Amino acid sequence: MYHHVMPVTSSLNITPELFEEQLSGLKTNGWKTLDSKEFLYFLQNPKESRKKCVLLTFDDGFVDNYLYAYPILKKYKMKALLFIATDFITDLDIKRENFIAMPHKQMWKIAFSERNYEVMCTWNELKEMESEGVFDIQSHGHTHKIPDFIEKANYAAVENDLFLGQEFLMKYLNKQPLHLAWPKGVYNDKVMRIAVKLGFKALYTTQRGANVYDTFHIKRLAVKCKGRRWLNKKLMIYNSSLLTKIYSKIRF
């Protein structure tokens, strides 16, 4: 689980140099990156071989994904999922020469303003990345406020938020999203049922762990700003349910 790839030291970010080192390590060690259809197929078909397969995911839709992550993924011919909050995506043509890397919280502050186009991808940028077979664009809801709606038990707002996210993806990318990542990893049984009713087939959390054929509680590993050795070690652990259980006991 990634958020940012930028030349800056901040939380939820990895530098382009270390991101490329991670991808180079995956390539060298024979890992295959998956798109949403391939990943869902493996989860739904336990008997299919899935050794050395990994799913790379990015949350939110910040423009650094386009400026830095996209070229590196394209260079190594790798795929990733990008979960976007559609309310922040504009239909503008933007020149990116003046982009300034900044901390995650500062970028979110701008995203929630009229200057959101400065820090978030545009629909044209998303179309380009998907047409190149690099980023598979999926849903992160519409407003990124689902945690607030859940806290207030406003489940009608949750359903509307998810529905709008689907509508915008259909309008601008002509696709029905089947994969949903919960904003901030916040969800409960009621919102899960709403998501399933709306047609989502795979629901992503921010929890660590191995994934064993459960499409509604997909676990993810938050990536650190470290290189290939760190990632290879984590892949070895989280590729095994047994090693994951042992590691979780030791880690905590």
Secondary structure, 3 states (H helix, E strand, C coil): CECEECCCCCCCEECHHHHHHHHHHHHHCCCEECCHHHHHHHHHCCCCCCCCEECCEEEECECHHHHHHHHHHHHCCCCEEEEECHHHCECCCCCCCCCCCCCHHHHHHHHCCCCHHHCECEHHHHHHHHHCCCEEEEECCCCCCHHHHHHCCCHHHHHHHHHHHHHHHHHHHCCCCCEEECHHHCCCHHHHHHHHHCCCCEEECCCCCCCCCCCCCECCCCCCCCCHHHHHHHHHHHCCHHHHHHHHHHHC
